Amino acid sequence: KNLQLLVEYFEKKNQEFDERKHWFDKINTQLPDTLKQFDSFEQRVK
């Protein structure tokens, strides 16, 4: 019984981790573009 609960717990956590990883991957692919935009914005302000 405890083992079953443990397995279910880790499956749930693993799913959350996958979602979080997906979110981080998305951020990482967008970050360089965002930084470039920020740089160009900063250049215009100067």
DRENTORKOL-3810 file (N, C-alpha, C; in nm, 4 decimals):
REM DRENTORKOL-3810
@n.u->0.0838; n.v->-0.1209; n.w->0.0000; ca.u->0.0000; ca.v->0.0000; ca.w->0.0000; c.u->0.0876; c.v->0.1264; c.w->0.0000
@n.u->0.1810; n.v->0.1341; n.w->0.0921; ca.u->0.2693; ca.v->0.2505; ca.w->0.0967; c.u->0.3490; c.v->0.2668; c.w->-0.0316
@n.u->0.3934; n.v->0.1534; n.w->-0.0835; ca.u->0.4701; ca.v->0.1571; ca.w->-0.2078; c.u->0.3848; c.v->0.2132; c.w->-0.3215
@n.u->0.2606; n.v->0.1714; n.w->-0.3257; ca.u->0.1673; ca.v->0.2208; ca.w->-0.4277; c.u->0.1514; c.v->0.3726; c.w->-0.4161
@n.u->0.1348; n.v->0.4208; n.w->-0.2948; ca.u->0.1216; ca.v->0.5650; ca.w->-0.2724; c.u->0.2474; c.v->0.6393; c.w->-0.3160
@n.u->0.3593; n.v->0.5818; n.w->-0.2847; ca.u->0.4868; ca.v->0.6411; ca.w->-0.3226; c.u->0.4996; c.v->0.6507; c.w->-0.4748
@n.u->0.4640; n.v->0.5425; n.w->-0.5411; ca.u->0.4696; ca.v->0.5396; ca.w->-0.6876; c.u->0.3770; c.v->0.6465; c.w->-0.7463
@n.u->0.2558; n.v->0.6559; n.w->-0.6938; ca.u->0.1609; ca.v->0.7568; ca.w->-0.7428; c.u->0.2138; c.v->0.8977; c.w->-0.7180
@n.u->0.2718; n.v->0.9177; n.w->-0.6019; ca.u->0.3284; ca.v->1.0479; ca.w->-0.5681; c.u->0.4373; c.v->1.0886; c.w->-0.6675
@n.u->0.5284; n.v->0.9950; n.w->-0.6956; ca.u->0.6379; ca.v->1.0264; ca.w->-0.7869; c.u->0.5908; c.v->1.0447; c.w->-0.9305
@n.u->0.4877; n.v->0.9709; n.w->-0.9684; ca.u->0.4322; ca.v->0.9903; ca.w->-1.1026; c.u->0.3743; c.v->1.1305; c.w->-1.1154
@n.u->0.3060; n.v->1.1736; n.w->-1.0126; ca.u->0.2479; ca.v->1.3077; ca.w->-1.0120; c.u->0.3585; c.v->1.4134; c.w->-1.0160
@n.u->0.4581; n.v->1.3956; n.w->-0.9318; ca.u->0.5696; ca.v->1.4898; ca.w->-0.9279; c.u->0.6433; c.v->1.4932; c.w->-1.0613
@n.u->0.6583; n.v->1.3775; n.w->-1.1203; ca.u->0.7270; ca.v->1.3679; ca.w->-1.2479; c.u->0.6520; c.v->1.4458; c.w->-1.3560
@n.u->0.5207; n.v->1.4377; n.w->-1.3530; ca.u->0.4385; ca.v->1.5121; ca.w->-1.4477; c.u->0.4584; c.v->1.6621; c.w->-1.4280
@n.u->0.4566; n.v->1.7052; n.w->-1.3039; ca.u->0.4782; ca.v->1.8471; ca.w->-1.2739; c.u->0.6159; c.v->1.8910; c.w->-1.3212
@n.u->0.7139; n.v->1.8046; n.w->-1.2996; ca.u->0.8494; ca.v->1.8360; ca.w->-1.3413; c.u->0.8572; c.v->1.8511; c.w->-1.4932
@n.u->0.7903; n.v->1.7615; n.w->-1.5653; ca.u->0.7874; ca.v->1.7703; ca.w->-1.7115; c.u->0.7253; c.v->1.9015; c.w->-1.7574
@n.u->0.6158; n.v->1.9399; n.w->-1.6927; ca.u->0.5509; ca.v->2.0662; ca.w->-1.7282; c.u->0.6442; c.v->2.1837; c.w->-1.7010
@n.u->0.7110; n.v->2.1788; n.w->-1.5878; ca.u->0.8037; ca.v->2.2856; ca.w->-1.5514; c.u->0.9198; c.v->2.2912; c.w->-1.6501
@n.u->0.9707; n.v->2.1744; n.w->-1.6869; ca.u->1.0814; ca.v->2.1681; ca.w->-1.7820; c.u->1.0371; c.v->2.2257; c.w->-1.9164
@n.u->0.9179; n.v->2.1911; n.w->-1.9577; ca.u->0.8637; ca.v->2.2429; ca.w->-2.0830; c.u->0.8561; c.v->2.3963; c.w->-2.0773
@n.u->0.8104; n.v->2.4487; n.w->-1.9644; ca.u->0.7993; ca.v->2.5920; ca.w->-1.9443; c.u->0.9377; c.v->2.6585; c.w->-1.9510
@n.u->1.0360; n.v->2.5966; n.w->-1.8848; ca.u->1.1719; ca.v->2.6504; ca.w->-1.8877; c.u->1.2312; c.v->2.6458; c.w->-2.0280
@n.u->1.2064; n.v->2.5370; n.w->-2.1009; ca.u->1.2536; ca.v->2.5271; ca.w->-2.2389; c.u->1.1950; c.v->2.6400; c.w->-2.3230
@n.u->1.0683; n.v->2.6659; n.w->-2.3023; ca.u->1.0007; ca.v->2.7724; ca.w->-2.3761; c.u->1.0655; c.v->2.9071; c.w->-2.3437
@n.u->1.0882; n.v->2.9320; n.w->-2.2162; ca.u->1.1535; ca.v->3.0561; ca.w->-2.1732; c.u->1.2925; c.v->3.0670; c.w->-2.2362
@n.u->1.3672; n.v->2.9580; n.w->-2.2328; ca.u->1.5030; ca.v->2.9588; ca.w->-2.2866; c.u->1.5071; c.v->2.9874; c.w->-2.4357
@n.u->1.4071; n.v->2.9410; n.w->-2.5090; ca.u->1.4070; ca.v->2.9695; ca.w->-2.6524; c.u->1.3671; c.v->3.1138; c.w->-2.6788
@n.u->1.2871; n.v->3.1715; n.w->-2.5908; ca.u->1.2420; ca.v->3.3095; ca.w->-2.6108; c.u->1.3392; c.v->3.4123; c.w->-2.5540
@n.u->1.4184; n.v->3.3712; n.w->-2.4590; ca.u->1.5042; ca.v->3.4656; ca.w->-2.3878; c.u->1.6016; c.v->3.5420; c.w->-2.4781
@n.u->1.6745; n.v->3.4758; n.w->-2.5666; ca.u->1.7677; ca.v->3.5514; ca.w->-2.6517; c.u->1.6986; c.v->3.6622; c.w->-2.7307
@n.u->1.5814; n.v->3.6341; n.w->-2.7865; ca.u->1.5058; ca.v->3.7362; ca.w->-2.8600; c.u->1.4675; c.v->3.8515; c.w->-2.7688
@n.u->1.4213; n.v->3.8175; n.w->-2.6509; ca.u->1.3809; ca.v->3.9202; ca.w->-2.5554; c.u->1.4999; c.v->4.0076; c.w->-2.5183
@n.u->1.6153; n.v->3.9456; n.w->-2.4977; ca.u->1.7349; ca.v->4.0225; ca.w->-2.4632; c.u->1.7775; c.v->4.1126; c.w->-2.5788
@n.u->1.7666; n.v->4.0632; n.w->-2.6999; ca.u->1.7997; ca.v->4.1461; ca.w->-2.8169; c.u->1.7071; c.v->4.2662; c.w->-2.8244
@n.u->1.5792; n.v->4.2427; n.w->-2.8042; ca.u->1.4824; ca.v->4.3524; ca.w->-2.8072; c.u->1.5153; c.v->4.4534; c.w->-2.6980
@n.u->1.5486; n.v->4.4037; n.w->-2.5825; ca.u->1.5825; ca.v->4.4907; ca.w->-2.4711; c.u->1.7073; c.v->4.5732; c.w->-2.5039
@n.u->1.8077; n.v->4.5085; n.w->-2.5634; ca.u->1.9301; ca.v->4.5777; ca.w->-2.6041; c.u->1.8997; c.v->4.6889; c.w->-2.7032
@n.u->1.8193; n.v->4.6588; n.w->-2.8027; ca.u->1.7892; ca.v->4.7598; ca.w->-2.9034; c.u->1.7083; c.v->4.8740; c.w->-2.8421
@n.u->1.6211; n.v->4.8408; n.w->-2.7485; ca.u->1.5446; ca.v->4.9431; ca.w->-2.6776; c.u->1.6396; c.v->5.0332; c.w->-2.5987
@n.u->1.7354; n.v->4.9704; n.w->-2.5317; ca.u->1.8332; ca.v->5.0436; ca.w->-2.4520; c.u->1.9174; c.v->5.1360; c.w->-2.5410
@n.u->1.9532; n.v->5.0875; n.w->-2.6580; ca.u->2.0315; ca.v->5.1684; ca.w->-2.7520; c.u->1.9524; c.v->5.2923; c.w->-2.7953
@n.u->1.8242; n.v->5.2744; n.w->-2.8189; ca.u->1.7410; ca.v->5.3871; ca.w->-2.8618; c.u->1.7270; c.v->5.4909; c.w->-2.7513
@n.u->1.7229; n.v->5.4446; n.w->-2.6266; ca.u->1.7061; ca.v->5.5362; ca.w->-2.5138; c.u->1.8304; c.v->5.6236; c.w->-2.4961
@n.u->1.9480; n.v->5.5682; n.w->-2.5251; ca.u->2.0733; ca.v->5.6427; ca.w->-2.5033; c.u->2.0884; c.v->5.7634; c.w->-2.5923
END
